[in-house]
Amino acid sequence: MLERSRLGREKRVMPFARRIALIVFALGVTCASAQDFPNRYIRVIVGPGLDAPARLFGAKMAETLGQQVVIEPRPGAGGAVAIQAAASAAPDGYTLLLATAAYAINTALGQIQLDLRKDFAPIGLMTTVKYVLVLHPSIPARDFGELIAYAKAHPGAINFASRGIGVTSLETSPFVPGLATLAELGLTGFNVLGWNGLVAPRATPQAVIAKLSAALDAGFDDAELHKRVLASGYEPARRNTPEDFGRFIAADTAKWTALVAKINLKMQ
């Protein structure tokens, strides 16, 4: 009876021991992979929007990491094709996604099921784009105050046009330095930016994320890259950490989600 009890305990202990051994082995493989990273090319999947930020910063990252960075366009379905391809890739740092404001907006609209906040690990913000509110000369408004007054007096009459009124972010744009922001013109707190950054599949090891972030940082210190980014119509982001970018994505998604709920916007 005692022998049978001992054998039963051994049967229970052995599977547990094997599980522990497998976990330790997996951790060892992960650490070794992170130390060896990268030992082959890295691909950046691009969905909606232009690939210029990925190409410009990717070249600098390749120089820093010693491996090629390949841009892989995956257009279609408002970014759903690209984000799905990136999310389903192995979380090893060799497949990244060029994340953009379009993903945050589409998440808020319920147009895509994947969420940058939950399904990806942030690496860093690369560039921003500040928009400009413009008017057609036929609109009898010469500043933002007059535009608001005209819009209230003529609901539904304004579509779009072509003369600068104000920048949509909290900071002025280097491309139109004399143009005030809408916040400065009275629309307190108004802040709408286009942006581009890099994210990786959610379970990517932190050591790999740190290496990718450091490689991205090298681009912020490159004066020539800075000029090329500006020449492409983008503003280089300030140096930032993966944690900074994670908070940025969360705030931007929350902003659009709140707006969609406030105006009860439904996609047709």
Order of alpha helices (4+ residues) and beta strands (2+ residues): alpha-beta-alpha-beta-alpha-beta-alpha-alpha-beta-beta-alpha-beta-beta-alpha-alpha-beta-alpha
